[in-house]
Amino acid sequence: MSPLGLPPDELSRFPSFDVDRRRSLYRIHRNNVGPWWFSGDGSGRFDLRDGRGSCYLAVTPLGAFIEVFRVATVIPEAEVDARSLSSLVPPTRTRLADCTVSAARKFGITGAIHTQPDYTVPQAWAEAFATVGFGGIRYRLSHDPAQRELGIVLFGAAGEQSLSVRRTEPVPASVIEAARQRFGLVVAPAPT
């Protein structure tokens, strides 16, 4: 049994957080694809279905890094080189369901929404939030054991979208160093 129950019928008063176009959001993605990908195949924690999808973003570049490189503590340099960091502009001011605040508990949210490996129940919550008009979710990134790094999911049409990008660049050395210092993640050069 999941430590997170299914959403209640009434979510219109669920805590919210507004994200606007002044805020940069971050995504690390493969160099051969764009950053605005809305997953609708069920592989993501908060994926919507039926032609709708969820774009997974981080509030910081470091958050984007730990979500992409989430399994190994030693990361091949070639894997980092195959990716870019994009700073993105939310397409519109968007009201998010805020699953990071204590007031969410009275609706049934527990810390499991951020971390449980079975995505069935978090996806039910995403569907319920979308149904009552939320444009996405604010949540804690599961690959930060301290749960300080935050993620934002934006809902939209499934697949790649052509939306505003502030900047796309190779993953900066400063982000790689921050991941090493804070999380012990090491980028290893290719053997010569």
C-alpha positions in Angstrom: 0.0 0.0 0.0 1.2 3.5 -0.9 2.0 5.9 1.9 0.2 8.4 -0.3 -3.6 8.0 -0.8 -5.6 9.0 -3.9 -6.7 12.6 -4.2 -9.9 13.8 -2.7 -12.8 15.0 -4.9 -12.4 18.6 -3.7 -9.1 20.3 -4.5 -10.2 23.8 -5.5 -8.7 25.2 -2.2 -5.4 23.3 -2.5 -2.4 25.5 -1.8 -1.0 27.2 -4.9 2.1 28.9 -6.1 2.2 31.2 -9.2 5.2 31.0 -11.5 5.5 33.8 -14.0 7.6 34.7 -17.0 10.2 36.6 -14.9 11.4 33.3 -13.4 14.0 31.1 -15.1 13.4 27.4 -14.9 16.0 24.8 -15.9 16.2 21.6 -17.8 19.2 19.5 -18.8 18.4 17.6 -22.1 20.3 15.8 -24.9 21.9 18.1 -27.4 19.9 16.6 -30.3 16.5 17.5 -28.8 14.8 20.7 -27.6 14.2 21.4 -23.9 10.4 21.7 -24.0 9.3 18.1 -23.9 6.0 17.2 -22.3 5.9 13.5 -21.3 2.6 11.7 -21.7 3.7 8.1 -21.8 3.5 7.3 -18.1 7.2 7.2 -17.5 7.3 10.3 -15.4 6.1 10.9 -11.8 3.3 13.4 -12.8 2.7 12.4 -16.4 -0.7 13.3 -17.8 -2.3 11.1 -20.5 -4.7 11.3 -23.5 -2.6 13.7 -25.6 -1.6 15.8 -22.6 1.9 15.8 -21.0 4.1 17.1 -18.3 7.3 19.0 -18.7 9.7 18.4 -15.8 11.8 21.5 -14.8 14.0 22.5 -11.9 14.2 25.8 -10.0 18.0 25.7 -10.1 20.6 24.3 -12.6 21.9 22.0 -9.9 18.4 20.6 -9.4 18.2 19.9 -13.1 21.6 18.1 -12.9 20.7 15.8 -10.1 17.4 14.8 -11.7 19.1 13.8 -15.0 22.1 12.1 -13.4 20.2 10.3 -10.7 21.6 6.8 -10.5 25.4 6.7 -10.5 27.6 8.8 -8.3 30.4 8.6 -11.0 29.1 10.1 -14.3 31.0 9.6 -17.6 32.1 12.9 -19.0 30.7 11.8 -22.4 27.2 11.7 -20.8 27.5 15.3 -19.6 29.0 16.4 -22.9 26.0 14.9 -24.7 23.6 17.3 -22.9 22.9 21.0 -22.6 21.5 23.1 -19.9 18.6 25.3 -20.9 17.2 28.3 -19.0 13.5 28.5 -19.9 10.8 31.0 -19.7 7.4 29.8 -18.5 5.0 30.3 -21.4 2.5 32.1 -19.3 1.9 33.0 -15.6 0.8 29.6 -14.3 -0.9 28.6 -11.1 0.7 25.5 -9.7 -0.5 23.0 -7.1 2.1 23.5 -4.3 3.0 20.1 -2.8 5.9 21.6 -0.9 3.9 23.3 1.9 2.6 21.9 5.1 -1.0 23.0 4.3 -1.0 20.4 1.5 -1.2 17.7 4.2 -4.8 18.4 5.0 -5.7 17.3 1.5 -3.8 14.0 1.9 -0.4 14.9 0.5 2.6 13.3 2.2 6.3 13.3 1.4 5.7 10.2 -0.7 4.4 12.3 -3.6 8.0 13.4 -4.1 9.8 10.1 -3.7 7.7 6.9 -4.1 9.0 4.8 -6.9 5.5 3.7 -8.2 4.1 6.6 -10.1 0.5 5.5 -10.3 -0.8 7.5 -7.4 1.3 10.7 -8.1 -0.1 10.5 -11.7 -3.6 10.4 -10.3 -2.9 13.5 -8.3 -1.5 15.2 -11.4 -4.7 14.4 -13.3 -6.8 15.7 -10.4 -4.9 18.9 -10.3 -5.2 19.4 -14.0 -8.9 18.7 -13.8 -9.5 21.5 -11.3 -7.5 24.0 -13.4 -3.9 23.9 -12.1 -1.3 24.4 -14.8 1.3 22.2 -13.1 2.8 21.2 -9.8 5.5 22.5 -7.5 7.3 19.6 -5.8 10.5 18.5 -4.1 13.1 16.7 -6.2 13.5 13.1 -5.1 17.2 12.9 -5.8 18.1 15.5 -3.2 18.1 13.6 0.1 17.8 16.9 2.0 14.7 17.7 -0.1 15.8 21.4 -0.6 15.9 21.4 -4.4 12.5 22.1 -6.0 11.0 21.0 -9.3 8.2 22.4 -11.3 6.0 20.4 -13.7 4.1 22.3 -16.3 1.1 20.7 -18.1 0.6 21.0 -21.8 0.1 19.1 -25.0 2.2 15.9 -25.1 5.4 15.9 -27.1 8.0 18.6 -28.1 6.8 22.2 -27.9 8.4 25.4 -29.4 8.3 27.7 -26.4 10.6 30.5 -25.1 14.2 29.6 -24.3 16.4 32.2 -22.6 19.7 30.4 -23.1 21.0 26.9 -24.0 24.6 26.1 -23.2 26.9 23.2 -22.4 26.5 22.1 -18.7 28.6 24.7 -16.9 31.6 23.7 -14.9 30.1 25.5 -11.9 27.1 23.2 -11.9 29.3 20.1 -12.1 31.4 21.4 -9.2 28.3 22.2 -7.1 27.1 18.7 -7.7 30.4 17.3 -6.6 30.5 19.5 -3.4 26.9 19.1 -2.4 26.0 15.6 -3.5 29.3 13.8 -4.1 28.6 13.3 -7.8 31.8 13.1 -9.9 32.1 13.6 -13.6 34.9 11.2 -14.8 36.9 11.9 -17.9 36.9 9.3 -20.6 39.8 6.9 -20.4 42.6 7.7 -22.8 
